[in-house]
Amino acid sequence: MATTITGTTIDVGPNKLVSDSSGNVTASGVLSDPSGNVRAGRKNLVLNGSMQVAQRNTSTTQHNGYGSDRFEANAGNLDQLAVTLTQNSVTDLPQFTKSLKFTTTTAETNLDSNEYFRIMQKIESQSCQQLAYGTSSAKAVTLSFWIKSSVTGTYALSLFADASAGTRIIGSTYTISSANTWEKKTLTFAGDTVRVMDNNNTEGLRLMWLIGAGSDFTSSDNTSWSAYSASKLAYGQGTNAVLTTANATWEVTGVQLEVGSVATDFEHRSYGEELALCQRYYQKYGGATDWTVGTSANYNGSNNYLGLSFINEMRAAPTGSWTNATGWTVLSAGSAVSTTVVFMEGVTTNRAEIYFTTASAMTQGNASWVRGSSSMFIYLDAEL
């Protein structure tokens, strides 16, 4: 690639650096190095990699739930295992203040062949088009993350590609060498030259950290791209002791997936930006004392309709849920009326209509507003 210097302008192919009379430098295009890594601009395909955002709760005991936004726990066929998944405060790792922490509160007696536990992040296919999968120009990606566990040993990690033409998988392993010590791990995966990725709002890539996996998931080699089968999910998993040891812990933060074969410094985004990115997939309303859901209208004597505009455009029309049907209050013409039924209709990616049935009569056509107590919430879920 030719580089041309003309006055205060440096042209490097399609990219350009321009210096003004004050010495300020501006860049156009994308700056990268010979490894293919992006050195400026947005590079991390993972959302909430520093675990800053936890809209649902900062702790859950569900096998299939979220401790931090966009990082989903997923388990299969476990018998005795009880866990806590938390957004944990970090004080012993510079640059990072939060992590996703898994703790075994009741251990699995032994791990049967069909049992597993994994942590996942799913990435939209339209966010992965720069990878050029399904072409001879398919790009490698590098995953880096900080990990800490009370259990040393070798763990499996796999990258799953979802497409309408068929699913694919590639995997690798990482080793935790010292117990209860932060260690940085870096894994590079070749680009998939075979399967073209869809270009829409469905799942494109899925990162999967295996905390434990039975023999049904470890028997087939996954060290190069191939058609997905369950037997390839956790190839190379060397220990399941986190699941079979009471009070064992596994903790991760600083997760970055980027184009190229070299891990670069973690891309820190502001809390506000990270929250907005996460709200494409999940939004939570409420929690304040006497918070206002919105203005509404009395359709008739017992039915009230409220139009809710979402905080941000969502990936798809979300599934709506709420704390319960009672406990909401419709205020109109100087009176406050409690609700008995709530449901949502007319849902799009940016708005919905919420329908409240009230316990006593209201005046048809009157304006009103709906209020919730500090224990009342509305949830919108458009996760992949």
C-alpha positions, 0 to 999 in steps of 0.5 A: 500500500502506497503512502503519500505525504503532501504538506500536512496530509498523509495518505495511506490508501483509503485512510488519511491523517491531516494536521492543521496549523495548530498541530491538531491531527484528524483521521479519516477512514479506519486506522489498522496495522498489518495484523488487520486489527483496528487501532482507532474507532469502534472495535469491540464486537462485545457489548458490556465487556467491562460488566458495567451494566446490570439492568435486571438485578445485580444478582440472580440464582437462576441457572438461565439468567443474567448477572450483567447485561448481555452475558447470559447463563445457560445450563442443561440437565443439572440435578443438585447445582445451585449458583449465584451469578452476580455483577461483582465489584472489583478492587484488585484489577486496574482499569476494571471496577465490575465483573461477572462472578459465578459462585457454586452455592450447592455443588453438583454431586458429579457431572453426568454426560449430558450436563453443562453450564456455560456463559454466553454472549450473542451478537447480531449478524448485521454487526458482524458483516466486516468479518466477510464470512463465507468468502476467501477474505474471511477475517480472523477475530481475537478474543481477550478477557480477564479471568479469575477462579478458585479452580485451576485447570483447562477450560473450553471456549467456543465460537458459534456462527448461526446462519440460515444456511447452517450453523458452524462452530470453532473452539479453543481452550484457556488455562487458569494457572493460579487460583484466585488471581486475575489472568489475561487470556487471548484466543484467536479464531480463523475466519470462516471461509465456508458459510455466509453470515446472514445480514439482519437482526438475528444471531450471527455469532455466539461466544460461549465460556464452558464452566463445566461440560459432560462427555456428550459435549467434549468428544469431537474436535472443534479446533477448526471451523466445521458444521455444528454438533453438540459433541463439539461444544466443549472440546478440550474441557479439562476440569468441571470442578467449579460445578462440583465444589461448594463455594467455588468461583469463576469470574470474568471481565474486560471481554473484547472480540475484535477483528485481526490476529492481535489483542489490543487494549480494551475499548472502554466506553462510557456508562451512558453509551454502554447502557444505551447499547444494552437497551437495544435488547432489554429495558427496565422501567420503574423502581422510584417512589410514585414513578409516572409510567406515562399519560393515558386516557380513559377509553371507557368506565373501566379501561385505560390506555397508555402509549409507552415510547421506548427509551431506545429503538429495540432489536425487535418488537419486545416481549413485555412483562410487569411485576403484577397486575395490581399495584398500579394506580390510574389518576384522573379527575382528582381520584386514584383508582387501582388496577386489576388487569394489565396487558400490552398490545400494538408492540413495535421496536419503539413503542407499545400500548399498555392496557389497564383494567381498573377496580372501580369506575372512571369517567370515559374520555378523561385524561389520566396518568398511571403511577407505580410504586417503588416495587413496580416495574415494566420489563421489555425483552428483545434478547437474541 
